[in-house]
Amino acid sequence: MPHMLITGANRGIGLEHTRVLLSRGWHVSAACRNPDQASELKKLDPGDGRLAVLAYDAGQADAAETLKAKVKGPIDILFANAGMMGPKEQSFGSSDFDAMTRTIQVNALAPLKLAEAFADQVAKSQMKVIALQSSRMGSIADNDSGGRYAYRASKAALNAIGKSLSVDLKSKGIVTLIFHPGWVRTDMGGPNGNLTVNECVEGQLDLIARANPAMNGRFFHVSGEDLDW
Ligand SMILES: NC(=O)c1ccc[n+]([C@@H]2O[C@H](COP(=O)([O-])OP(=O)(O)OC[C@H]3O[C@@H](n4cnc5c(N)ncnc54)[C@H](OP(=O)(O)O)[C@@H]3O)[C@@H](O)[C@H]2O)c1
């Protein structure tokens, strides 16, 4: 049975990935900050042992290692999806040192710690994919509106980390994909996004199903278009 480990599984895009893969017969290790409050996630439980709901706080340095103790066996898709927008105020002149640091920890450093903890289990799977939920807001080439210092810097850092992972894990046969999910109607994306969570997830899973060495280390829009860094 194929297996996905995904973070931020209690709502938004991560919840929909979990729902879709469970409906396809997968085993999903669904990591979230507060399992006790993850009622939407728990409702998806088919009751046959294929869903494991696991505690994971991306802001904790040892979170990936703690999770590793609970996730056994090969992992076909490791999806570092959890992310935060960061402080409310992110315009020039209002940078908040601690809040920016925390945003970079959650959005960029936590995915690296996950890859370090789970690369060997991904390498033992059939699909061997690490997917990083980045954002076009992390593209330096695409930035023509400024601001959003914490979020942009954190996703640019994630992109740099993803590129290095693609080089360092290539010899293990792992394909690292860096995604912009599109503008998706979630708590983060807001009500005006142009994609539903299902459209986003079906698109991402189609791309992952086609993962091959030629896609390793590339930054993809959910449409499959390559994005500039
Ligand atoms: N929606 C969009 O248009 C869009 C566009 C570009 C990129 N993205 C990226 O897509 C990913 C998913 O976003 P979404 O749209 O689904 O947003 P969302 O509905 O706000 O969900 C964010 C998820 O990340 C989790 N999370 C945040 N901080 C965490 C932490 N410290 N530890 C563990 N989990 C944490 C949240 O858990 P809690 O419930 O515990 O907070 C939640 O499950 C993010 O990385 C985001 O940057 C989204």
The ligand as a MOL file (V3000), in Angstrom:
LIG
                    3D

  0  0  0     0  0            999 V3000
M  V30 BEGIN CTAB
M  V30 COUNTS 48 52 0 0 0
M  V30 BEGIN ATOM
M  V30 1 N -3.6670 28.8630 -0.2780 0
M  V30 2 C -2.8560 29.4250 -1.1460 0
M  V30 3 O -3.2950 30.1540 -2.0610 0
M  V30 4 C -1.3770 29.1430 -1.0810 0
M  V30 5 C -0.5580 29.7610 -2.0440 0
M  V30 6 C 0.8060 29.5200 -2.0140 0
M  V30 7 C 1.3330 28.6510 -1.0720 0
M  V30 8 N 0.5230 28.0810 -0.1480 0 CHG=1
M  V30 9 C 1.1540 27.1670 0.8220 0
M  V30 10 O 0.3990 26.0010 0.9570 0
M  V30 11 C 0.5970 25.4350 2.2640 0
M  V30 12 C -0.7470 25.0740 2.8740 0
M  V30 13 O -1.4790 26.2770 2.9930 0
M  V30 14 P -3.0710 26.3540 3.0060 0
M  V30 15 O -3.4790 27.2760 1.9280 0
M  V30 16 O -3.6460 25.0040 3.1010 0 CHG=-1
M  V30 17 O -3.2450 27.1680 4.3640 0
M  V30 18 P -4.0730 26.9270 5.7200 0
M  V30 19 O -5.4450 26.4540 5.4190 0
M  V30 20 O -3.8520 28.1840 6.4830 0
M  V30 21 O -3.2940 25.6990 6.4000 0
M  V30 22 C -1.9970 25.8610 6.9040 0
M  V30 23 C -1.6130 24.5480 7.5400 0
M  V30 24 O -0.2610 24.6610 8.0330 0
M  V30 25 C -0.2850 24.2830 9.4140 0
M  V30 26 N 0.7370 24.9340 10.2070 0
M  V30 27 C 1.0100 26.2530 10.3260 0
M  V30 28 N 2.0010 26.4310 11.2230 0
M  V30 29 C 2.3420 25.1980 11.6920 0
M  V30 30 C 3.2730 24.7180 12.6400 0
M  V30 31 N 4.0910 25.5370 13.3350 0
M  V30 32 N 3.3590 23.3820 12.8470 0
M  V30 33 C 2.5610 22.5260 12.1820 0
M  V30 34 N 1.6360 22.9190 11.2820 0
M  V30 35 C 1.5400 24.2450 11.0480 0
M  V30 36 C -1.6650 24.6860 9.9100 0
M  V30 37 O -1.9360 24.0500 11.1340 0
M  V30 38 P -2.7790 24.7830 12.3170 0
M  V30 39 O -4.2290 24.5210 12.0070 0
M  V30 40 O -2.3000 24.1000 13.5580 0
M  V30 41 O -2.4350 26.2300 12.2760 0
M  V30 42 C -2.5080 24.2010 8.7440 0
M  V30 43 O -2.6980 22.8120 8.8070 0
M  V30 44 C 1.4050 26.4680 3.0470 0
M  V30 45 O 2.7740 26.0910 3.0820 0
M  V30 46 C 1.2360 27.7410 2.2330 0
M  V30 47 O 2.3220 28.6340 2.3870 0
M  V30 48 C -0.8190 28.3030 -0.1230 0
M  V30 END ATOM
M  V30 BEGIN BOND
M  V30 1 1 1 2
M  V30 2 2 2 3
M  V30 3 1 2 4
M  V30 4 1 4 5
M  V30 5 2 4 48
M  V30 6 2 5 6
M  V30 7 1 6 7
M  V30 8 2 7 8
M  V30 9 1 8 9
M  V30 10 1 8 48
M  V30 11 1 9 10
M  V30 12 1 9 46
M  V30 13 1 10 11
M  V30 14 1 11 12
M  V30 15 1 11 44
M  V30 16 1 12 13
M  V30 17 1 13 14
M  V30 18 2 14 15
M  V30 19 1 14 16
M  V30 20 1 14 17
M  V30 21 1 17 18
M  V30 22 2 18 19
M  V30 23 1 18 20
M  V30 24 1 18 21
M  V30 25 1 21 22
M  V30 26 1 22 23
M  V30 27 1 23 24
M  V30 28 1 23 42
M  V30 29 1 24 25
M  V30 30 1 25 26
M  V30 31 1 25 36
M  V30 32 1 26 27
M  V30 33 1 26 35
M  V30 34 2 27 28
M  V30 35 1 28 29
M  V30 36 1 29 30
M  V30 37 2 29 35
M  V30 38 1 30 31
M  V30 39 2 30 32
M  V30 40 1 32 33
M  V30 41 2 33 34
M  V30 42 1 34 35
M  V30 43 1 36 37
M  V30 44 1 36 42
M  V30 45 1 37 38
M  V30 46 2 38 39
M  V30 47 1 38 40
M  V30 48 1 38 41
M  V30 49 1 42 43
M  V30 50 1 44 45
M  V30 51 1 44 46
M  V30 52 1 46 47
M  V30 END BOND
M  V30 END CTAB
M  END
